[in-house]
């Protein structure tokens, strides 16, 4: 599926403890990017556990 034909619809809901649901943002169509920009790339984990696993 190409980026031109791929579509996604987002809605934002809020649910309280009683189970009452309300829509915070109505439906919005989103067209995905072909390749994400560098700002959306996560850096590699630097915690001690992951550093030890890499070695």
Number of C-alpha atoms within 10 A of each C-alpha: 6 9 11 10 8 11 12 9 10 11 11 11 11 11 10 8 6 6 8 8 11 11 11 10 11 10 11 10 10 11 12 14 11 9 8 9 8 7 7 8 8 7 7 8 9 9 8 8 9 11 11 9 7 6 5
